[in-house]
């Protein structure tokens, strides 16, 4: 898996979990365990994508320095 593929995957998983959380909230409310789990997972994948994007930018910057 390339870095770009990992970034895309993390963003897709974040979106999927956001959608799952929204559906769960609409059906059962936001007090069920599944809602908070999907929200937490979405946030963690979003954070991972941000870190990977930062890593990609740092690598590009290092390549430019050489």
MOPAC internal coordinates of N, CA, C and O (Angstrom, degrees):
PM7 1SCF
backbone

  N    0.0000 0     0.00 0     0.00 0    0    0    0
  C    1.4603 1     0.00 0     0.00 0    1    0    0
  C    1.5268 1   107.79 1     0.00 0    2    1    0
  O    1.2310 1   121.01 1   -47.51 1    3    2    1
  N    1.2941 1   115.67 1   132.49 1    3    2    1
  C    1.4615 1   120.04 1   177.89 1    5    3    2
  C    1.5285 1   109.54 1   -84.03 1    6    5    3
  O    1.2310 1   121.25 1   -12.38 1    7    6    5
  N    1.3074 1   115.21 1   167.62 1    7    6    5
  C    1.4548 1   120.57 1   177.80 1    9    7    6
  C    1.5266 1   110.79 1   -61.97 1   10    9    7
  O    1.2310 1   120.41 1   137.41 1   11   10    9
  N    1.3178 1   116.83 1   -42.59 1   11   10    9
  C    1.4695 1   120.07 1   178.34 1   13   11   10
  C    1.5223 1   111.70 1   -63.49 1   14   13   11
  O    1.2310 1   120.40 1   141.49 1   15   14   13
  N    1.3258 1   116.84 1   -38.51 1   15   14   13
  C    1.4642 1   120.42 1   177.23 1   17   15   14
  C    1.5301 1   110.81 1   -65.79 1   18   17   15
  O    1.2310 1   120.48 1   141.14 1   19   18   17
  N    1.3250 1   116.68 1   -38.86 1   19   18   17
  C    1.4639 1   120.79 1   178.86 1   21   19   18
  C    1.5307 1   110.91 1   -65.10 1   22   21   19
  O    1.2310 1   120.61 1   140.04 1   23   22   21
  N    1.3231 1   116.43 1   -39.96 1   23   22   21
  C    1.4680 1   120.97 1   178.00 1   25   23   22
  C    1.5246 1   109.65 1   -63.29 1   26   25   23
  O    1.2310 1   120.60 1   132.59 1   27   26   25
  N    1.3159 1   116.46 1   -47.41 1   27   26   25
  C    1.4551 1   120.89 1   179.25 1   29   27   26
  C    1.5286 1   110.92 1   -60.92 1   30   29   27
  O    1.2310 1   120.25 1   136.03 1   31   30   29
  N    1.3111 1   117.13 1   -43.97 1   31   30   29
  C    1.4644 1   121.73 1   179.61 1   33   31   30
  C    1.5304 1   110.82 1   -60.65 1   34   33   31
  O    1.2310 1   120.26 1   133.72 1   35   34   33
  N    1.3097 1   117.12 1   -46.28 1   35   34   33
  C    1.4666 1   120.83 1  -179.52 1   37   35   34
  C    1.5272 1   110.79 1   -62.34 1   38   37   35
  O    1.2310 1   120.32 1   138.87 1   39   38   37
  N    1.3332 1   116.99 1   -41.13 1   39   38   37
  C    1.4676 1   120.36 1   178.32 1   41   39   38
  C    1.5199 1   111.21 1   -65.96 1   42   41   39
  O    1.2310 1   120.31 1   139.49 1   43   42   41
  N    1.3284 1   117.00 1   -40.51 1   43   42   41
  C    1.4625 1   120.58 1   178.63 1   45   43   42
  C    1.5198 1   110.78 1   -63.71 1   46   45   43
  O    1.2310 1   120.10 1   136.61 1   47   46   45
  N    1.3187 1   117.41 1   -43.39 1   47   46   45
  C    1.4631 1   121.26 1   179.09 1   49   47   46
  C    1.5246 1   111.16 1   -65.07 1   50   49   47
  O    1.2310 1   120.40 1   142.00 1   51   50   49
  N    1.3145 1   116.84 1   -38.00 1   51   50   49
  C    1.4633 1   120.20 1   176.61 1   53   51   50
  C    1.5233 1   110.27 1   -61.43 1   54   53   51
  O    1.2310 1   120.62 1   134.08 1   55   54   53
  N    1.3245 1   116.43 1   -45.92 1   55   54   53
  C    1.4664 1   120.86 1   179.02 1   57   55   54
  C    1.5238 1   111.62 1   -63.44 1   58   57   55
  O    1.2310 1   120.44 1   136.45 1   59   58   57
  N    1.3302 1   116.76 1   -43.55 1   59   58   57
  C    1.4648 1   120.62 1   179.05 1   61   59   58
  C    1.5245 1   110.90 1   -59.64 1   62   61   59
  O    1.2310 1   120.69 1   136.46 1   63   62   61
  N    1.3223 1   116.29 1   -43.54 1   63   62   61
  C    1.4614 1   120.10 1  -178.77 1   65   63   62
  C    1.5239 1   112.05 1   -69.66 1   66   65   63
  O    1.2310 1   120.26 1   145.11 1   67   66   65
  N    1.3324 1   117.11 1   -34.89 1   67   66   65
  C    1.4679 1   120.17 1   175.55 1   69   67   66
  C    1.5251 1   110.02 1   -62.38 1   70   69   67
  O    1.2310 1   120.91 1   135.78 1   71   70   69
  N    1.3353 1   115.86 1   -44.22 1   71   70   69
  C    1.4608 1   120.48 1   179.97 1   73   71   70
  C    1.5240 1   110.81 1   -65.07 1   74   73   71
  O    1.2310 1   120.29 1   138.32 1   75   74   73
  N    1.3276 1   117.05 1   -41.68 1   75   74   73
  C    1.4592 1   120.71 1   178.12 1   77   75   74
  C    1.5250 1   111.09 1   -62.78 1   78   77   75
  O    1.2310 1   120.73 1   138.78 1   79   78   77
  N    1.3210 1   116.20 1   -41.22 1   79   78   77
  C    1.4661 1   120.50 1   178.51 1   81   79   78
  C    1.5268 1   110.23 1   -63.32 1   82   81   79
  O    1.2310 1   120.78 1   137.88 1   83   82   81
  N    1.3217 1   116.12 1   -42.12 1   83   82   81
  C    1.4623 1   120.29 1  -179.76 1   85   83   82
  C    1.5296 1   110.78 1   -62.99 1   86   85   83
  O    1.2310 1   120.80 1   134.33 1   87   86   85
  N    1.3361 1   116.08 1   -45.67 1   87   86   85
  C    1.4726 1   119.36 1   178.63 1   89   87   86
  C    1.5178 1   111.22 1   -62.03 1   90   89   87
  O    1.2310 1   120.76 1   138.03 1   91   90   89
  N    1.3281 1   116.16 1   -41.97 1   91   90   89
  C    1.4540 1   120.59 1  -179.33 1   93   91   90
  C    1.5293 1   110.59 1   -64.64 1   94   93   91
  O    1.2310 1   120.69 1   138.56 1   95   94   93
  N    1.3248 1   116.29 1   -41.44 1   95   94   93
  C    1.4610 1   120.46 1   179.39 1   97   95   94
  C    1.5215 1   110.73 1   -63.89 1   98   97   95
  O    1.2310 1   120.64 1   138.00 1   99   98   97
  N    1.3392 1   116.38 1   -42.00 1   99   98   97
  C    1.4624 1   120.36 1   179.65 1  101   99   98
  C    1.5219 1   111.87 1   -64.53 1  102  101   99
  O    1.2310 1   120.69 1   144.29 1  103  102  101
  N    1.3165 1   116.28 1   -35.71 1  103  102  101
  C    1.4654 1   120.68 1  -176.07 1  105  103  102
  C    1.5299 1   112.81 1   -84.98 1  106  105  103
  O    1.2310 1   120.45 1   137.14 1  107  106  105
  N    1.3418 1   116.75 1   -42.86 1  107  106  105
  C    1.4654 1   120.46 1  -172.73 1  109  107  106
  C    1.5235 1   114.97 1  -119.13 1  110  109  107
  O    1.2310 1   120.12 1   168.95 1  111  110  109
  N    1.3058 1   117.37 1   -11.05 1  111  110  109
  C    1.4570 1   120.45 1  -174.55 1  113  111  110
  C    1.5147 1   110.51 1    95.49 1  114  113  111
  O    1.2310 1   120.69 1    -6.54 1  115  114  113
  N    1.3080 1   116.29 1   173.46 1  115  114  113
  C    1.4698 1   119.56 1  -177.00 1  117  115  114
  C    1.5238 1   113.36 1   -93.37 1  118  117  115
  O    1.2310 1   120.17 1  -168.79 1  119  118  117
  N    1.3168 1   117.28 1    11.21 1  119  118  117
  C    1.4611 1   120.53 1  -179.10 1  121  119  118
  C    1.5290 1   112.65 1   -94.44 1  122  121  119
  O    1.2310 1   119.46 1   174.09 1  123  122  121
  N    1.3212 1   118.64 1    -5.91 1  123  122  121
  C    1.4623 1   120.67 1  -179.75 1  125  123  122
  C    1.5264 1   110.45 1   -82.84 1  126  125  123
  O    1.2310 1   120.97 1   -27.47 1  127  126  125
  N    1.3074 1   115.74 1   152.53 1  127  126  125
  C    1.4619 1   121.18 1  -176.66 1  129  127  126
  C    1.5220 1   111.77 1   -61.32 1  130  129  127
  O    1.2310 1   120.04 1   138.17 1  131  130  129
  N    1.3235 1   117.53 1   -41.83 1  131  130  129
  C    1.4564 1   121.04 1  -177.56 1  133  131  130
  C    1.5148 1   113.15 1   -57.11 1  134  133  131
  O    1.2310 1   120.57 1   143.93 1  135  134  133
  N    1.3274 1   116.51 1   -36.07 1  135  134  133
  C    1.4742 1   120.13 1   179.65 1  137  135  134
  C    1.5234 1   110.19 1   -61.01 1  138  137  135
  O    1.2310 1   120.46 1   129.48 1  139  138  137
  N    1.3104 1   116.72 1   -50.52 1  139  138  137
  C    1.4665 1   119.55 1  -177.42 1  141  139  138
  C    1.5240 1   111.64 1   -67.13 1  142  141  139
  O    1.2310 1   120.29 1   147.05 1  143  142  141
  N    1.3265 1   117.06 1   -32.95 1  143  142  141
  C    1.4627 1   120.27 1   178.09 1  145  143  142
  C    1.5248 1   110.08 1   -65.14 1  146  145  143
  O    1.2310 1   120.40 1   133.91 1  147  146  145
  N    1.3348 1   116.85 1   -46.09 1  147  146  145
  C    1.4638 1   119.96 1   179.42 1  149  147  146
  C    1.5268 1   111.03 1   -64.44 1  150  149  147
  O    1.2310 1   120.00 1   141.39 1  151  150  149
  N    1.3186 1   117.61 1   -38.61 1  151  150  149
  C    1.4707 1   120.58 1   178.24 1  153  151  150
  C    1.5240 1   110.81 1   -63.25 1  154  153  151
  O    1.2310 1   120.89 1   135.29 1  155  154  153
  N    1.3335 1   115.91 1   -44.71 1  155  154  153
  C    1.4655 1   120.53 1  -179.49 1  157  155  154
  C    1.5275 1   110.41 1   -64.60 1  158  157  155
  O    1.2310 1   120.25 1   136.25 1  159  158  157
  N    1.3164 1   117.13 1   -43.75 1  159  158  157
  C    1.4556 1   121.11 1   179.80 1  161  159  158
  C    1.5305 1   110.87 1   -63.47 1  162  161  159
  O    1.2310 1   120.33 1   138.38 1  163  162  161
  N    1.3278 1   116.97 1   -41.62 1  163  162  161
  C    1.4663 1   120.81 1   177.87 1  165  163  162
  C    1.5231 1   110.53 1   -60.81 1  166  165  163
  O    1.2310 1   120.56 1   136.26 1  167  166  165
  N    1.3198 1   116.54 1   -43.74 1  167  166  165
  C    1.4645 1   120.78 1  -179.54 1  169  167  166
  C    1.5265 1   111.18 1   -65.18 1  170  169  167
  O    1.2310 1   120.38 1   139.87 1  171  170  169
  N    1.3321 1   116.87 1   -40.13 1  171  170  169
  C    1.4585 1   120.08 1  -179.76 1  173  171  170
  C    1.5326 1   111.27 1   -66.80 1  174  173  171
  O    1.2310 1   119.97 1   140.41 1  175  174  173
  N    1.3175 1   117.67 1   -39.59 1  175  174  173
  C    1.4649 1   120.10 1   177.59 1  177  175  174
  C    1.5316 1   111.20 1   -69.13 1  178  177  175
  O    1.2310 1   120.44 1   144.40 1  179  178  177
  N    1.3188 1   116.77 1   -35.60 1  179  178  177
  C    1.4648 1   119.98 1   176.61 1  181  179  178
  C    1.5285 1   109.50 1   -63.17 1  182  181  179
  O    1.2310 1   120.54 1   135.69 1  183  182  181
  N    1.3380 1   116.57 1   -44.31 1  183  182  181
  C    1.4643 1   121.08 1   179.38 1  185  183  182
  C    1.5276 1   110.66 1   -63.35 1  186  185  183
  O    1.2310 1   120.67 1   137.26 1  187  186  185
  N    1.3329 1   116.33 1   -42.74 1  187  186  185
  C    1.4573 1   120.25 1   178.07 1  189  187  186
  C    1.5259 1   110.89 1   -59.37 1  190  189  187
  O    1.2310 1   120.26 1   135.70 1  191  190  189
  N    1.3217 1   117.11 1   -44.30 1  191  190  189
  C    1.4629 1   121.03 1   178.65 1  193  191  190
  C    1.5293 1   110.43 1   -60.10 1  194  193  191
  O    1.2310 1   120.14 1   138.05 1  195  194  193
  N    1.3127 1   117.33 1   -41.95 1  195  194  193
  C    1.4699 1   120.69 1   178.70 1  197  195  194
  C    1.5243 1   111.04 1   -62.22 1  198  197  195
  O    1.2310 1   120.26 1   135.88 1  199  198  197
  N    1.3238 1   117.10 1   -44.12 1  199  198  197
  C    1.4678 1   120.63 1   179.75 1  201  199  198
  C    1.5249 1   110.89 1   -64.13 1  202  201  199
  O    1.2310 1   120.80 1   138.55 1  203  202  201
  N    1.3242 1   116.08 1   -41.45 1  203  202  201
  C    1.4551 1   119.37 1   179.35 1  205  203  202
  C    1.5277 1   111.45 1   -65.99 1  206  205  203
  O    1.2310 1   120.51 1   142.11 1  207  206  205
  N    1.3222 1   116.62 1   -37.89 1  207  206  205
  C    1.4645 1   119.77 1   176.10 1  209  207  206
  C    1.5218 1   110.65 1   -64.37 1  210  209  207
  O    1.2310 1   120.68 1   140.75 1  211  210  209
  N    1.3271 1   116.31 1   -39.25 1  211  210  209
  C    1.4708 1   119.82 1   177.27 1  213  211  210
  C    1.5301 1   110.48 1   -64.22 1  214  213  211
  O    1.2310 1   120.58 1   137.90 1  215  214  213
  N    1.3179 1   116.49 1   -42.10 1  215  214  213
  C    1.4609 1   120.60 1   176.95 1  217  215  214
  C    1.5267 1   110.55 1   -59.99 1  218  217  215
  O    1.2310 1   120.22 1   135.82 1  219  218  217
  N    1.3232 1   117.19 1   -44.18 1  219  218  217
  C    1.4630 1   121.56 1   179.19 1  221  219  218
  C    1.5316 1   110.55 1   -59.88 1  222  221  219
  O    1.2310 1   120.43 1   136.23 1  223  222  221
  N    1.3275 1   116.79 1   -43.77 1  223  222  221
  C    1.4680 1   120.47 1   179.77 1  225  223  222
  C    1.5225 1   111.56 1   -65.78 1  226  225  223
  O    1.2310 1   120.37 1   140.53 1  227  226  225
  N    1.3248 1   116.89 1   -39.47 1  227  226  225
  C    1.4697 1   119.68 1   178.52 1  229  227  226
  C    1.5252 1   110.95 1   -65.03 1  230  229  227
  O    1.2310 1   121.16 1   139.57 1  231  230  229
  N    1.3201 1   115.39 1   -40.43 1  231  230  229
  C    1.4723 1   118.52 1   178.53 1  233  231  230
  C    1.5298 1   110.27 1   -64.44 1  234  233  231
  O    1.2310 1   120.15 1   139.46 1  235  234  233
  N    1.2977 1   117.31 1   -40.54 1  235  234  233
  C    1.4666 1   120.57 1   178.13 1  237  235  234
  C    1.5232 1   110.08 1   -62.49 1  238  237  235
  O    1.2310 1   120.87 1   137.53 1  239  238  237
  N    1.3212 1   115.94 1   -42.47 1  239  238  237
  C    1.4636 1   120.11 1   179.58 1  241  239  238
  C    1.5273 1   111.14 1   -63.93 1  242  241  239
  O    1.2310 1   120.45 1   139.32 1  243  242  241
  N    1.3334 1   116.74 1   -40.68 1  243  242  241
  C    1.4656 1   120.24 1   178.70 1  245  243  242
  C    1.5169 1   111.27 1   -64.98 1  246  245  243
  O    1.2310 1   120.62 1   141.11 1  247  246  245
  N    1.3289 1   116.42 1   -38.89 1  247  246  245
  C    1.4602 1   120.39 1   178.22 1  249  247  246
  C    1.5262 1   110.43 1   -64.44 1  250  249  247
  O    1.2310 1   120.62 1   146.05 1  251  250  249
  N    1.3103 1   116.43 1   -33.95 1  251  250  249
  C    1.4685 1   120.95 1   179.35 1  253  251  250
  C    1.5127 1   112.00 1   -71.21 1  254  253  251
  O    1.2310 1   120.14 1   153.45 1  255  254  253
  N    1.3309 1   117.33 1   -26.55 1  255  254  253
  C    1.4670 1   122.18 1  -179.21 1  257  255  254
  C    1.5102 1   112.48 1   -77.70 1  258  257  255
  O    1.2310 1   120.04 1   158.28 1  259  258  257
  N    1.3207 1   117.52 1   -21.72 1  259  258  257
  C    1.4710 1   119.56 1  -175.94 1  261  259  258
  C    1.4927 1   112.96 1   -88.21 1  262  261  259
  O    1.2310 1   120.10 1   180.00 1  263  262  261

